[in-house]
Amino acid sequence: MNLELFIARKIYFGGGIRQKVSSPAIRIAVAGIALGLAAMVLSVCIVVGFKKEIRDKVVGFGSHIQLTNFGNNMSYEVQPVRMTDSLAVALENNSDIKHIEVFANIPGIIKTDSDFQGVVLKGVGNDYDWTFFRQNMIEGDILHKSDTSTVNQTIISKYIADRLQLKLGDSFVTYFIQDPIKARKFVISGIYSTNFEDYDKLFIVTDIALVQRLNGWGRNQVSGIELTVKDYDRLTEIKNDLFYEMAGAHDGDGNSLYTRSIEELNPMIFSWLSLLDMNVWVIIILMLAVSGFTMISGLLIIILERTNMIGILKALGARNFRIQKVFLYISSFLILKGMLWGNVIALGICILQKLFGIIKLDPATYYVSEMPVYLNVWYIILINVGALVISMAMMIGPSYLIARISPAKSIKFE
């Protein structure tokens, strides 16, 4: 029989820690653990959710990896890549690649009677994955293969529609700065909104054949090839492997191919997202420190109130280590109770936010309309295990106070 555990359970469940002095301190200690763990779980769920939302939006506009002409400049008006069957087969045989699609870009200016807006016309084909735009479509629908060619269908953002006072079904003229200047009339077949203003104010989507004609390209010439990988966590590794594989490959016109990941195409955004991890670590360290010190104070008060019992146990021959174990068991009960309530609070808030979107945010500042949360079971388990281990480790030092208690004096202690 574990005598130390038996005594600890008698003290804890028998009301031995609910004395006049220790009771408020114990409640504060448990509350400190609960609030600290809740803050840690919430911070991780919110930051991971926020990073995932922003990352998905950037990826939605540019996929995971792009293959472009090695000689292109850094503008949207790029030198074309000629897609060949051998290049397509080489990419399709790559087990890390989930989806392949081509695109063609051309910059232009939308002109209405009262205003104008610079945009990038992104042409996509039948191979385009519309999942992202379907999720963010607020009016109308995506482009379909059955659309007639008598009018040029396009999808624009709510930002552009509001600024130019356009609505679903309206037409507008876009001018393309070429020699000579070209103009095309488009009809709005869908309006999307991602709340990511940097992209919403820039991209309109149409059929790739139109962009190819405007650029004077052939049917197989495109601005680039977009690739979606199966495992985003291995994006850098997959990109590096593909970079060396494509370095020796050429398109149909003999041009070298340049491989870049979405993180390399948008370094500022992903660097900013990486900085958020530091905020999480700061919160976790502060919460562990606060909850740990409140628990230490609670344990010290319990030890002082049980001085008489400690003296009796020592007089009966109990070693200091065994008595320490009694109070470490009591500490573990209190820590686990605080952690239980902390998980209930954090998960309750996360579930409510996920279901009802109670906490709203300004999309112009945060790029999302409500606070995002991402519940990852492994992250939560890791936080709980880490908090338990660190909290228990912090209890070991104060428990050595027991070794300084003299049996002769402590038995008389009241």
N, C-alpha and C positions, 0 to 999 in steps of 0.2 A: 504494500500500500504506500502511496506517495503521501507522507505525513505533511510535507510543506504545502502541497496542493490542498489537502484536507483542511488545514488550519486557515489557509487563504480563503477558501470557499466559505468556511464558517464565519470569518470576519466580514467578507464582502456580502454574501447573501443573507447572513444573519443579522445584518443591520449594524455591524461593528464600525462601519465608516460613516454612519449617519449621526455622529455625535454633534453636539452644539457647535464646536469650533471647526471641525473638519468638513461638515456637510456643505457649507457655502464654497469652501475652497475646492472640494471635489467637483461640485457642479461647474465651477468656473473652468477647472482643468478639463472636464469632459466636453464642455462647450467649446473650449479652445481647440481641442482635437477635432471636434465635429466641424467647426467653421474653417479650420485650417485645411482639412482634407477636402471639404466642399469647394473651397477656393482653388485648390490645386486641380481637382477634377474638372471644374468649370473652366479654368483658364486653358487647360489642355484641349478640352472639347471645343471651346470657342475658337482658339487660335488654329487648331487643325482644321476645323470647319471653314474658317475664314480663308485659310491658305488654299484649301481644296476648291472653294467657290471661285476665287480669283484665278487659280491655275486652270480650272475647267473652262473659264471664259476665254482666257488667252489661247488655250489649246483649241477651243471651238472655232476660233478665227484662223488659226495657223497650223493645226495638227501638232504632232509630237516632233517630227523631223521633216525638214524640207531639203530636197535636192534641186539645185539651181545651176545655171551656167556659171562656171568658175570665173569667167571674165565680166560678170555683171557688176554694175556700180551699186551703190547702197540706196538708190531710189527705187520707187515702185515700177518705173519703166525699165524693165530688165531685158537683157538679151535672151532670146528664146532657147529652149531645150527641145530637140526633136526626139520624141518618144518612139522607141523602136520595139519590135517584138522581143528581141534578145534582152533588152534592158528590163522590159516588163517581166519576162520569165525569171531573170536573175533576182528581182525583188520579190516575186511571188514565192520563190523557193527558199527565201529567208524565213526560218521558223520563228524568228522574233517579231516579224511584222504581221500585224493583224489586218490592216486595210491599206489600200493604195488608191490615190486619186490624183488627178491633174487639175491645174488651175491656170488662169491667165489674167493678168492685171493690166489696167491702163488708167492713168489719172485723168480726171475731167472736172468740169465746173457745171453744176446745176444752176440754171438761170430761170427765175420766175419773174413775174411782172414787178415784184417789189423787193426781191432779195436774190442773193446767190450764195452758193456753198461749194467749196472745193471737196471733192470726194475721190475715192479709188473704186473703180468699177472692177469687181472680182467676178470673172467668168468661171462657171463650174459646169461639169458635164454629167452624164448619166451615172458615172461611178461615184458621185459625191455623196458623202454620208450626211444626211439632213438631220440627224438626231439632235444636235445642239440647237439648230434654228427652230425645230419643232417645239422644243422645250421653252423657247423664248419668244415664240410667235404670239402676238396679242390681237392681231387682226389679219384676216385673209388666210392664205396658205402658201406653202413653198412652191417652187417652180416644178412643173410636171412635164414629162416628156410629150404629153399630148397637147401642150400649149401651142396655139397656132403661131405662125411666123409673120402674120399680117401686122401684129403689134409687138413691140419689144417689152416683154414682161420683166419686172424687176421687183426685188424686195429691198425696202429701205428701213432705216431705224426710226423709232418714235422721235428721237432727238432731231433728226433731219426733217421729219414730217412736221413737227411742231414749229420748228424754226422757219420753214418755208411755207407754212400754212397749207400743207398738203394732207389729203386723206385717201383712204382706200379707194381705188378706181380712178383717181386723178391721173392726169398725164403731165409730164414736164420734159423740158429739153435740156440735154447735157451737151456741152461743147468740149471738144478734145483739141488741145493745142498741138496741131500738126501742120504740115505744109502740103496742101492747104488745110485750114481749120475745118474740122468735120463736126457735124451736129447730128444727134440722134434723139428721137422722141421715145420716151418710155411711159409705160402704164404701170401703176403700182398694183401688184397682185398680193402683196403681203407687207405687214409692218411688224418688225420685231423690236424688242427692248431687252438688253442685257444689263442695263444700269452701269455698264463699263464705258464711260463717256469717251475715253481715248479711242475706242474702236467704233462705238455707235455713231460718232460724228464723222466717221471716215468711210466706212465700207457700205456699198450697195452691191447686191448680188444679182447676176443675170446669167444668161446662157453663154457658155464658153465660145461658141461659134461666132457670136457677134463681136466679142473682144478680139478674137483671132482676125476677123475681117478688118476691124479698125486698126489693128497693128500691122496689117499686111502680111500675116503669117499663113502658113499652110495648115492643113487639118491636123497634122501631127506635131505642130510646134506649139509649145506652152511656156508659160513663165516658170513653171517648176512642178515638182512632184511632191505631194504631201503623203507622209507615212504615219500611220498609227501603230504604236507598239503594243504588245500584249501585256508587258509589265513595266509600268512607268518608273518603278523604283530602280530599274536597270537601264534607264534612259541614257545616261552618260556612257555606260559600257557598250550598249547597242549602237549608239551614235558613233563612238570611236571605231568599233569594228567595221561599221558601214563606211566610215570615212576612208579607211585604208583600202577597203574593197572597191569603192567607187573611184579612188584616186587613179587607178589603172584602167578604168572603164571610160567609154566615150559615148556620146549620143550619136544620132544619125548623121549629124553634120561634122563629127569629129571633135566636138567641144568636150573639154574636161568638165566633170561634175563636182560641185561643191556641196558638201554635206554639213548641215547645221541643225542643232536641236532648237526647240522652242525657247529654251533657257538662254541660248546664245543669241537668238534673234531678239530677245527682250531682256537684256541683262539687268536693267534698272528695276524692272518689276520684280524679278525673281531675287535680286539682291535685297530689295525691300522686304519681301516675304521671309527671307532667311533671317533678317534682323528680328522678326517677331519671336523666333525661338529663344533669343536672349531674354525677352520679356517674360516668357514662361519660366525659364530657369530662375530668374530673380524672384518671381512670385512664389515658386516652390520652395526656394531657400528661406525666404522670409517667413512663409507660413510654417515650415518645419521648425524654425527657430522659435517663433511665438508659441506654437502649440507645445513644443518640447519644454520650454521654460515654465509654462503654466502647469504642465504635468509634473515637473520637478518640484515646484512649490507645493503641489498637492501631496506628493509622496513624502516630502519632508514633514509636512503637518501630520500625516498619518503615522509616521515613525515616532514623532514626538508624543503623540497621543497614546501610542502603544508602548511607551517606554517601560511601563510596569510589566507588561507581558514579555517584552524582550529580556528583562532581567530575570524573570522566572524561568524562561526557556534556557537561558545561559546557566542558571543555577542547577537546572536539571541535566546539564551536560551537552546542550545543543551547541554546535559550532556556529561561528559567525556566518559562514557560507550558507548553512542550511536556513538560518533565520533570514538572510538576505533573499533567498529564494522565495520565502513566504511573501515578502513585500514586492518582489518582482512579479509574482503571480497576481497579486492584487493590482499592480500597475497594468499588467496585461489585460485584466478584466476591464479596467477603466478605459484603456486605450481602444480596445475592441468595441466597447460600447460607444465611444465617441466616433470611431470610424464607421460604425453601423449608421448612426444618425447623419454623419457627413455624407455617406453614399446616398442615403435616402433624400437628403436635401438637394445634392448636386444632380442626381439622376432625375428627380422630380422636376427640377427647373428645366433640365435639358429636354425631357419628354414633352413638357408643356410648351416650350418654345418651338420644338420641332413640329408639334401638332397644330398649334394655334398661332405661332409667330407673334407672341405677346410683345416682345421688345422690338420696337421699330428703329431703323437707322436711316440717316440721310444718304440716299444713293450717290449724291454729288460728292460726298466726302468719303464714304466707305465702300462704294461700288456695289453695295447690296442694300436691299430695302428693309431687311430684318436681320437680326443677329443670327448668324449661322452656327449650328452645332453639329458635331460629328461624333457619334458614339462608337468608339472602338473598344471592344471588350478587353483586348490585350493591353491597351494603354491604361485602362482603368485598373486592371489586375496589377500591372506593374507599379502604378502609383500607390495602391494599397499595400502591396508587399514592401515596397521601399519605405513608406511612411511607418509601417509597423516595425521594421527592422531598425530604422534610425531612432524611432521613439524609444524602443526598448533599450537600445545601446546607450541612450542618454540617461536612462534610469539606473544604469550600473554604478556610475560615480556617486550619486547621492546615497545609494544603498550602503556604501561603505561607512556611513555615519554610525551604523549599528555596531561596528567594531570598537567604537570609542565609548560605548555605553557600559558603565560598570554595574555588574549585577548587584553589588551591595548597596549602591546608591539608588539604582533604578527601582528596586523592589519597594523602597519607601516613597518613590515618586508618585505624586497624585496630580 
